[in-house]
Amino acid sequence: FFFCSMGKGSKLTRKTSSRRISRSNPSSLLVPIGELKVVVLDGANLEAKDATGTSDPFCVLHLASDKATKQKTKYISGTLNPNWGESFTFSVYDTDDELILECFDKDFLSKDFIGSFSVLISDYINTPMTEKYFTLVPKPGAAIEDVGKIRLQILFQSALTGFTPVSPSSKWKLPAEPTRLQQVIQEWLQTEENYVSDLRILADRFMGEIKKKQLLAPHEIKEIFANLDEILDVNETMMAELYMKGSMELPDVLDVFETHLQNMDCYIEYCSNQSNASIKMEEYSKTYPSFGDFMQMTRMEYRGLNAEAFVVKPLQRLVKYPLLLREVKSADKTNPETPRIDHITETLNSIISRANEETNRKEQLRRISTTHKMLEKLGVYQKLVKQHGAYHSFVYSSKVLFVDMNEKQEEPHPAFFVIFEDFLLLACLGEDTAARIYCHIPLLNARLLSIPSSSGSIKHKLSLLAVEKNIELEIQSVEEKSALINTVHSLQKDALLSKLGSISPIALQNAQKAIETSTHKDALAEKKTEFLTFVQQQKEERKDVYQDIAKCSADLQEIHRQIEPLNRQVAKLSK
């Protein structure tokens, strides 16, 4: 996106144009320090080389250090004022390097030299995109000294700082005594600059280099970077328009932001891919050594930041926008732009909400796919999945370590803990990564309780109790631990509710007393209160359930029959 004001023309001396850099081929270096983006716009008053009084001009560009970087424009027939409008990009390994442009007239069998000039790259570091005419210098001793000019647009992008079109301190300058609103707007614009810079690093130095070096297949690159190109296009275009306006007035900033708000739906696809991107980066780093080496190299290059730190930035920026708008709104509560700020915030929150929904949907599909494959490896796919509909009733799965307390097991074993709507499955993983079913517990026969961490321990543990089962689970994180407990308890509540019509109050009280016998005192108080609240709610909501007193005796007998195995287990645990 090349937007700028016209720069002053500059005439290069013959001494400057003849300067050359003598060094070894920089392409042997591993990492370029940046990119030089050049647009050859047009030419003016070029020397006539044909008998018709015109020329067929074209330009050849290359870096002084390496002629292998040579690129050229198309030729324009019969003109002295050609219009090219062609873009070129050069990887730069040394800021003392030069860009060489040579202009020729195309002939049938050869080409005639018109003129050339050189551009010192160091002159364009930490500057905005520059547009200017450069004077062509003819060969020494040529009859005509004025052979015309070529107009270029030039932008240098550092691999370390990315998109650096202008210093924020000079572009978004505050008055001597700024208002709070002006300070917030400056923060918004400066952080947007930094964000676009990071996007450019992600697109060029990560995704671009991976493509160029063919470290991953196209579909694997897509799995990590999703639709990054769309994100970059939206924010670079928006940033360019902010530069064009050059204003820190709130209406101007909102005008630009609101214009591009409709294009921010692309964030939904990108943000919902975050979990998958992290998984794939870790997976491919182990699968492809060259990719793993590249990831390690870039971590050292970017102050210890790895690719994942850059991949997550669009998500971080998306959720930052509503916070910035809230700051803008609170900075001046009488601002007439408040309704528009509210509208933009509402739209952004909608995008964030949809991104969250899509993230949850993809995560559920990923878990289902993982469970599907795991069940097939277990050899019980036909029974559990097709006959019992387990695949369709799948709810949650987690990789855990477990110890069967009844078996005097010394070392924890890796396993999959899978939750279905009506049963729990623990599948033990062997040394050959093959799996087998360790236990299959009906949902209502299971008790899943939290085990408090011992002093100094960072392990997250659960206890899975059932008839003749006492299994200790070690979970990867406290969040995963909470998710497992909440999921199982929620399913059990739903299952109890569906059966509540045939259970009397006395039966429920007996069930509650049975639960109280758990040895995990830390979980008892919370679960007891939760259960009593649940029973009270059901008494109020389902009074008709308790009107049939005649069923009480039969229900009690059924409850006693069901809790007898649990009583035996409790007695065993008490010992």
Buried (B, 14 or more C-beta within 10 A) or exposed (E): BBBBEEBEEEEBEEEBBEEEBEEEEBEEEEEBBBBBBBBBBBBEEBBBBBEEEBBBBBBBBBBBBBEEBEBBBEBBEEBBEBEBEBEBBBBBBBBEBBBBBBBBBBEEEEBBBBBBBBBBBEEBBEBBBBBBBBBBBBEEEEEEEEBBBBBBBBBBBBBBBBBBBBEBEEBBEEEEEBEEBBEBBBBBBBBBBBBBBBBBBBBBBBBBBBEEEEBBEEEBBBBBBBBBEBBBBBBBBBBBBBBEEEBBEBEBBBBBBBEBBEBBBBBBBBBBBBEBBBEBBEEBBEEBEEBBEBBEEBBEBBEEBBBBBBBBBBBEBBEBBBEBBEBBBEBBEEBEBEEBBEEBBEBBEEBBEBBEEBBEEBEEEBBBEBBBEBBEBBEBBEBBBEEBEBBEBBBBBBBBBBBBBEEEEEEBBBBBBBBBBBBBBBBBBEEEEEBEBBBBBEBBBBBBBBBEEEEEEEEBBBBBBBEEBBBBBBBEEEEBBEBBBEBBBEBBEEBBBEEBEEBBBBBBEBBBEBBEBBEBEEBBEEBBEEBEEBBEEBEEEEEEBBEEEEBBEEBBEBBEEBBEEBEEBBEEBEE
